[in-house]
Amino acid sequence: MEDGIFFYPISDFMLNVGGLLFFLLDVVLDVWAVLSFYQEGAYVSMGVLIFLLLGSSVLLQIFSWLWYNYSSEEESICLRKYMYLEKYLKHRIFCGILHVCQLGVFLRFAGVMEISLRNLKTRTAKKEGIAVYLTHDLSMLRLIETFSENAPQLTLMITIILQREDVEWVTGLKTLLSFAAITINVVMFHRSMRSFHKDKARMTVTSSLVYFLWNFLLIAPRVAAIALFASTLPLCMIAVHFFCLWVALFLWSWRQKTDFMDSLAGEWLYRATVALIWYFSWFNVSQGGSRRKSIIYHSMIAVDIMLLLGLWWWWNSDQDQCIFGMPALAVFISVGGSYTVGILGKIVYYKIFHPNKTATEESGDNENAPACLGMDEVDTPLSVEVQSPSPQPPPSPLTGAQKRMQKLADNFFS
């Protein structure tokens, strides 16, 4: 294989295949859940679920369509050279119709599958770079889907289980699938960031397990606290809580002066989406002071979790409240304690298990190994061949896929 800055392992291809299967299964179960709620007469739950599904789908299609429009002519030419899908199918009008029909994500899955299979047959640096580029956008869309659909769905299903004090097969299966979707999407996003920075050392099995364990211990109690609050108090209360916290998080994302999209309207949409992600989990969107921002965020969410649990306990103070036989005090301690353990796990991970060394340092080949290359150091937006060391003019501002990949990777490793 030619020397390049990108590496697309077979494991990433298998994760994308698994992600597609989960995506299709999730769509089938979504339809089944809506029909089940309708037959049961649970119109409020059905309405909330439909709102989450449609809202998340529209959000994903908007981002996907904007990113297609941000693509430069050089990027389009490079893609059409190596992909039949780009050459024959993805005309602007046809692409727009697919997005209006809520099929834009399927188009991206098809592109990833095509170039991945071509790369498996004949591995080249160009195909590796294109595969990483396409997977990067897809993994970002799946991350947005995780916290605009899967996490809210998980909260809704747990709320229904708590209210009914019974686990029906539809709600139970949707709960398990939502957990699985959150896990695999976080995995895909993390591996996508690692693929972009070839000089970053790969995570070991142990570090990967610790990484996803502390993520789980931070997300699960957050979802549980919201579900407990929503299962007891009126629906309008959780809507007010979400809106107030979302506004505060939106203003914080605006204060960080994000520069991710290529248009002003797109940037405001991105900031609003970041606030939605922050409602459930931390996501670094700017460089500098990442530790301080993480401390502020986790402190704020910890206080919010305690507030939600406290209101839930107070609202049921005149009852001998139990959750599946577990006393309210034990539930309070378990949820709050899980978040604390998750924070400690995050600290332990970055102190002990996080691979801080670069891949070149680990291999001992420091003299001949190049530093981490920026996208402006390659010959085309999707190229992976290193330019000659001859003098170059000042690089132009990054746009399109270059900008998205560089920004997210820099923020992720800052």
C-alpha positions as CSV (number, residue, x, y, z in Angstrom):
1,M,0.0,0.0,0.0
2,E,1.2,3.5,-0.8
3,D,2.4,5.7,2.0
4,G,-0.4,8.0,3.1
5,I,-1.8,9.8,6.1
6,F,-5.0,7.7,6.3
7,F,-5.6,4.1,7.3
8,Y,-8.9,2.4,6.9
9,P,-8.8,-1.0,8.6
10,I,-11.2,-3.9,7.9
11,S,-12.6,-3.6,11.4
12,D,-14.0,-0.1,10.5
13,F,-15.7,-1.7,7.4
14,M,-17.3,-4.3,9.6
15,L,-18.4,-1.6,12.0
16,N,-20.1,0.2,9.1
17,V,-21.8,-3.0,8.0
18,G,-23.0,-3.5,11.6
19,G,-24.1,0.1,11.8
20,L,-26.2,-0.4,8.6
21,L,-27.8,-3.5,10.0
22,F,-28.6,-1.8,13.2
23,F,-30.0,1.2,11.3
24,L,-32.3,-1.0,9.2
25,L,-33.4,-3.0,12.3
26,D,-34.1,0.2,14.2
27,V,-36.3,1.5,11.4
28,V,-38.4,-1.7,11.5
29,L,-38.7,-1.6,15.2
30,D,-39.6,2.1,15.1
31,V,-42.6,1.4,12.8
32,W,-43.6,-1.6,15.0
33,A,-43.4,0.5,18.2
34,V,-45.6,3.2,16.6
35,L,-48.2,0.7,15.6
36,S,-48.1,-1.0,19.0
37,F,-48.7,2.3,20.8
38,Y,-51.6,3.0,18.4
39,Q,-53.2,-0.3,19.1
40,E,-52.8,0.1,22.8
41,G,-54.3,3.6,22.7
42,A,-51.1,5.2,24.1
43,Y,-51.4,8.2,21.9
44,V,-49.1,10.4,23.9
45,S,-46.2,7.9,23.7
46,M,-47.0,7.4,20.0
47,G,-46.9,11.2,19.4
48,V,-43.7,11.7,21.3
49,L,-42.0,8.8,19.4
50,I,-43.2,10.0,16.0
51,F,-41.9,13.5,16.9
52,L,-38.5,12.1,17.8
53,L,-38.3,10.0,14.7
54,L,-39.3,12.7,12.3
55,G,-37.3,15.5,14.0
56,S,-34.1,13.4,14.1
57,S,-34.6,12.3,10.5
58,V,-35.1,15.8,9.2
59,L,-32.1,17.1,11.1
60,L,-29.9,14.4,9.6
61,Q,-31.1,15.1,6.1
62,I,-30.4,18.8,6.5
63,F,-26.8,18.2,7.6
64,S,-26.2,15.6,4.9
65,W,-27.6,17.9,2.2
66,L,-25.6,20.9,3.4
67,W,-22.4,18.8,3.4
68,Y,-23.0,17.6,-0.1
69,N,-23.4,21.2,-1.2
70,Y,-20.3,22.3,0.6
71,S,-18.2,19.8,-1.5
72,S,-15.7,21.5,-3.7
73,E,-15.3,20.7,-7.4
74,E,-12.0,19.0,-6.7
75,E,-13.6,16.7,-4.1
76,S,-16.4,15.8,-6.5
77,I,-14.0,15.0,-9.3
78,C,-11.9,12.8,-7.1
79,L,-15.0,10.9,-5.9
80,R,-16.4,10.4,-9.4
81,K,-13.1,9.0,-10.5
82,Y,-13.2,6.2,-8.0
83,M,-16.9,5.6,-7.3
84,Y,-19.7,4.6,-9.7
85,L,-22.3,5.9,-7.2
86,E,-20.8,9.4,-7.5
87,K,-20.4,9.2,-11.3
88,Y,-23.8,7.9,-12.3
89,L,-26.3,8.4,-9.4
90,K,-25.5,11.4,-7.2
91,H,-26.7,14.3,-9.4
92,R,-27.8,17.3,-7.5
93,I,-31.5,17.0,-8.3
94,F,-31.6,13.3,-7.7
95,C,-29.6,13.8,-4.5
96,G,-32.0,16.4,-3.3
97,I,-35.0,14.2,-4.0
98,L,-33.4,11.4,-1.9
99,H,-32.9,13.8,1.0
100,V,-36.5,15.1,0.8
101,C,-37.6,11.4,0.9
102,Q,-35.4,11.0,4.1
103,L,-33.0,8.7,2.3
104,G,-29.9,10.7,2.4
105,V,-28.3,8.6,5.1
106,F,-28.9,5.5,3.0
107,L,-27.1,7.2,0.1
108,R,-24.1,7.8,2.4
109,F,-24.1,4.2,3.6
110,A,-24.2,3.0,0.0
111,G,-21.1,5.2,-0.8
112,V,-19.2,3.8,2.2
113,M,-20.1,0.2,1.2
114,E,-19.0,0.8,-2.4
115,I,-15.6,2.3,-1.7
116,S,-14.9,-0.1,1.2
117,L,-15.5,-3.1,-1.0
118,R,-13.3,-1.6,-3.7
119,N,-10.6,-0.9,-1.2
120,L,-10.8,-4.5,0.2
121,K,-10.3,-5.9,-3.3
122,T,-7.4,-3.6,-4.2
123,R,-6.0,-1.5,-1.4
124,T,-4.6,1.8,-2.4
125,A,-3.8,5.0,-0.6
126,K,-6.4,7.0,-2.6
127,K,-9.2,4.6,-1.7
128,E,-8.1,4.5,1.9
129,G,-8.4,8.3,2.0
130,I,-11.8,8.4,0.3
131,A,-13.1,5.6,2.7
132,V,-12.0,7.6,5.7
133,Y,-13.5,10.8,4.3
134,L,-16.9,9.1,3.7
135,T,-16.9,7.3,7.0
136,H,-16.0,10.5,8.8
137,D,-19.2,12.3,7.6
138,L,-21.3,9.2,8.1
139,S,-20.0,8.7,11.7
140,M,-20.8,12.3,12.5
141,L,-24.3,11.9,11.2
142,R,-24.7,8.7,13.3
143,L,-23.4,10.6,16.3
144,I,-26.1,13.3,15.8
145,E,-28.7,10.5,15.4
146,T,-27.5,8.9,18.6
147,F,-28.4,12.0,20.7
148,S,-31.3,13.3,18.7
149,E,-33.1,9.9,18.4
150,N,-31.6,7.0,20.2
151,A,-30.9,8.6,23.6
152,P,-34.4,10.4,23.7
153,Q,-36.0,7.1,22.5
154,L,-34.2,5.2,25.3
155,T,-35.4,7.8,27.8
156,L,-39.0,7.4,26.5
157,M,-38.9,3.6,26.7
158,I,-37.5,3.6,30.2
159,T,-40.1,6.2,31.2
160,I,-42.9,3.9,29.8
161,I,-41.4,0.9,31.6
162,L,-41.3,2.8,34.9
163,Q,-44.9,4.0,34.5
164,R,-46.3,0.6,33.7
165,E,-43.9,-1.2,36.0
166,D,-43.7,-3.9,33.4
167,V,-41.4,-4.7,30.5
168,E,-43.3,-5.5,27.3
169,W,-41.4,-7.0,24.5
170,V,-41.6,-4.0,22.2
171,T,-40.4,-1.5,24.8
172,G,-37.8,-3.9,26.1
173,L,-36.4,-4.6,22.6
174,K,-36.3,-0.9,21.7
175,T,-34.5,-0.2,25.0
176,L,-31.8,-2.8,24.2
177,L,-31.5,-1.7,20.6
178,S,-31.1,2.0,21.7
179,F,-28.3,1.0,24.1
180,A,-26.6,-1.0,21.3
181,A,-27.1,1.9,18.8
182,I,-25.5,4.4,21.2
183,T,-22.6,2.1,21.8
184,I,-21.8,1.3,18.1
185,N,-22.2,4.9,17.0
186,V,-19.8,6.2,19.7
187,V,-17.4,3.4,18.6
188,M,-17.7,4.5,14.9
189,F,-17.1,8.2,15.7
190,H,-14.1,7.4,17.9
191,R,-12.5,5.1,15.3
192,S,-13.2,7.7,12.6
193,M,-11.2,10.3,14.5
194,R,-8.3,7.8,15.0
195,S,-8.3,7.0,11.3
196,F,-7.9,10.6,10.4
197,H,-4.8,11.0,12.5
198,K,-2.5,8.2,11.3
199,D,0.2,9.3,13.7
200,K,-2.0,8.6,16.7
201,A,-1.3,5.3,18.5
202,R,-4.0,2.7,18.2
203,M,-6.1,1.9,21.3
204,T,-5.6,-1.4,22.9
205,V,-8.5,-3.7,23.8
206,T,-8.1,-2.7,27.4
207,S,-8.1,1.0,26.8
208,S,-11.1,0.6,24.4
209,L,-13.1,-1.2,27.0
210,V,-12.3,1.4,29.7
211,Y,-13.1,4.2,27.3
212,F,-16.6,2.9,26.5
213,L,-17.2,1.8,30.1
214,W,-16.8,5.3,31.5
215,N,-18.9,6.7,28.6
216,F,-21.7,4.2,29.5
217,L,-21.4,5.1,33.2
218,L,-21.9,8.8,32.3
219,I,-24.7,8.4,29.8
220,A,-26.8,5.7,31.5
221,P,-27.4,7.7,34.8
222,R,-28.2,10.8,32.8
223,V,-30.9,9.0,30.9
224,A,-32.1,7.2,34.0
225,A,-32.5,10.5,35.9
226,I,-34.4,12.1,33.1
227,A,-36.6,9.0,32.8
228,L,-37.4,8.9,36.5
229,F,-38.3,12.6,36.4
230,A,-40.5,12.2,33.4
231,S,-42.2,9.0,34.7
232,T,-43.7,10.9,37.7
233,L,-44.0,14.6,37.0
234,P,-46.3,16.1,34.3
235,L,-45.0,16.0,30.7
236,C,-44.8,19.8,30.5
237,M,-42.2,19.8,33.3
238,I,-39.7,17.7,31.4
239,A,-40.3,19.9,28.3
240,V,-39.6,23.0,30.4
241,H,-36.5,21.4,31.9
242,F,-35.1,20.5,28.5
243,F,-35.8,23.9,26.9
244,C,-34.2,25.8,29.7
245,L,-31.1,23.6,29.8
246,W,-30.9,23.5,26.0
247,V,-30.9,27.3,25.8
248,A,-28.1,27.6,28.4
249,L,-26.0,25.0,26.5
250,F,-26.8,26.6,23.1
251,L,-25.5,30.0,24.4
252,W,-22.3,28.2,25.7
253,S,-21.7,26.6,22.3
254,W,-22.2,30.1,20.7
255,R,-19.7,31.5,23.2
256,Q,-17.1,29.0,22.1
257,K,-17.2,30.5,18.6
258,T,-17.5,27.2,16.7
259,D,-16.4,27.2,13.0
260,F,-17.6,23.8,11.7
261,M,-20.0,24.6,8.8
262,D,-19.4,26.6,5.6
263,S,-22.4,28.8,6.0
264,L,-23.8,31.0,8.8
265,A,-27.2,29.3,8.9
266,G,-25.5,25.9,9.0
267,E,-23.2,27.0,11.8
268,W,-26.2,28.1,14.0
269,L,-27.8,24.8,13.2
270,Y,-24.6,23.0,14.3
271,R,-24.5,25.0,17.6
272,A,-28.1,24.1,18.3
273,T,-27.3,20.4,17.6
274,V,-24.3,20.6,19.9
275,A,-26.5,21.8,22.7
276,L,-28.8,18.8,22.1
277,I,-25.9,16.4,22.3
278,W,-24.6,18.1,25.4
279,Y,-28.0,17.5,27.1
280,F,-26.9,13.9,27.2
281,S,-23.1,13.7,26.8
282,W,-20.0,15.9,26.5
283,F,-18.7,16.7,23.0
284,N,-15.7,18.9,22.6
285,V,-16.3,21.6,19.9
286,S,-13.4,23.9,20.2
287,Q,-9.7,23.9,21.1
288,G,-8.1,25.2,24.2
289,G,-9.1,24.7,27.8
290,S,-10.8,21.3,27.1
291,R,-10.1,20.1,30.7
292,R,-11.6,23.2,32.2
293,K,-14.7,23.0,29.9
294,S,-15.1,19.3,30.7
295,I,-15.0,20.0,34.5
296,I,-17.6,22.8,34.1
297,Y,-19.9,20.6,32.0
298,H,-19.7,17.5,34.2
299,S,-20.3,19.6,37.3
300,M,-23.3,21.2,35.8
301,I,-24.8,17.9,34.6
302,A,-24.1,16.3,38.0
303,V,-26.0,19.1,39.7
304,D,-28.8,18.7,37.2
305,I,-29.0,14.9,37.8
306,M,-29.2,15.5,41.6
307,L,-32.0,18.1,40.9
308,L,-34.0,15.7,38.8
309,L,-33.6,12.9,41.3
310,G,-34.4,15.3,44.2
311,L,-37.7,16.5,42.5
312,W,-38.6,12.9,41.7
313,W,-38.1,11.8,45.3
314,W,-39.9,14.9,46.7
315,W,-42.9,14.3,44.4
316,N,-43.2,10.8,45.7
317,S,-42.4,11.6,49.3
318,D,-45.9,10.7,50.4
319,Q,-45.7,7.3,48.9
320,D,-43.5,4.3,49.6
321,Q,-42.0,4.6,46.1
322,C,-40.1,1.5,44.8
323,I,-38.7,0.7,41.4
324,F,-39.1,-3.0,40.6
325,G,-38.7,-3.7,44.4
326,M,-35.8,-1.3,44.9
327,P,-36.4,1.5,47.4
328,A,-36.3,5.1,46.2
329,L,-33.2,5.8,48.3
330,A,-31.3,2.9,46.7
331,V,-32.3,4.2,43.3
332,F,-31.2,7.7,44.2
333,I,-27.8,6.5,45.4
334,S,-27.3,4.1,42.4
335,V,-28.0,6.7,39.8
336,G,-26.0,9.4,41.4
337,G,-23.2,7.0,42.3
338,S,-23.0,5.7,38.7
339,Y,-22.3,9.2,37.4
340,T,-19.6,9.7,40.0
341,V,-18.0,6.4,39.1
342,G,-18.2,7.4,35.5
343,I,-16.3,10.6,36.1
344,L,-13.6,8.7,38.1
345,G,-13.4,6.2,35.3
346,K,-12.8,9.0,32.8
347,I,-10.0,10.4,35.0
348,V,-8.4,7.0,35.3
349,Y,-8.6,6.4,31.6
350,Y,-6.8,9.6,30.7
351,K,-4.2,9.1,33.4
352,I,-3.4,5.4,32.7
353,F,-5.1,3.9,29.6
354,H,-5.2,6.7,27.1
355,P,-2.6,6.2,24.3
356,N,-0.8,9.5,24.5
357,K,2.2,8.4,22.4
358,T,2.1,8.7,18.7
359,A,2.3,5.6,16.5
360,T,5.7,6.7,15.3
361,E,7.0,7.1,18.8
362,E,5.8,3.6,19.7
363,S,7.5,2.1,16.7
364,G,10.7,3.9,17.4
365,D,10.9,5.5,13.9
366,N,10.9,9.1,15.0
367,E,13.5,10.4,12.6
368,N,11.8,9.5,9.3
369,A,8.2,9.7,10.4
370,P,6.3,12.8,9.4
371,A,4.3,14.8,11.9
372,C,0.5,14.7,11.8
373,L,-0.3,16.1,8.3
374,G,-3.1,18.6,7.9
375,M,-5.4,18.4,5.0
376,D,-3.7,21.4,3.3
377,E,-0.6,19.2,3.0
378,V,-2.1,16.8,0.4
379,D,-2.4,17.2,-3.3
380,T,-6.2,17.1,-3.5
381,P,-9.0,17.3,-0.9
382,L,-9.3,13.5,-0.8
383,S,-5.8,12.6,-1.6
384,V,-3.5,10.8,0.7
385,E,-0.2,11.1,-1.1
386,V,2.3,13.4,0.6
387,Q,3.6,16.4,-1.4
388,S,7.3,16.9,-2.1
389,P,9.1,19.2,0.3
390,S,9.4,22.0,-2.3
391,P,8.2,25.5,-1.2
392,Q,4.4,25.9,-1.2
393,P,2.2,29.0,-1.3
394,P,0.3,29.8,1.9
395,P,-2.6,27.4,2.2
396,S,-6.1,28.6,1.5
397,P,-8.8,28.4,4.2
398,L,-10.2,25.0,4.6
399,T,-13.7,24.3,3.4
400,G,-16.0,21.4,2.9
401,A,-14.8,17.9,4.0
402,Q,-11.3,19.2,4.7
403,K,-12.7,21.6,7.3
404,R,-15.0,19.2,8.9
405,M,-12.4,16.4,9.3
406,Q,-9.7,18.8,10.5
407,K,-11.9,20.6,13.0
408,L,-13.4,17.5,14.6
409,A,-10.1,15.6,14.8
410,D,-8.3,18.6,16.3
411,N,-11.1,19.2,18.8
412,F,-11.3,15.5,19.6
413,F,-7.6,15.2,20.4
414,S,-7.2,18.6,22.1
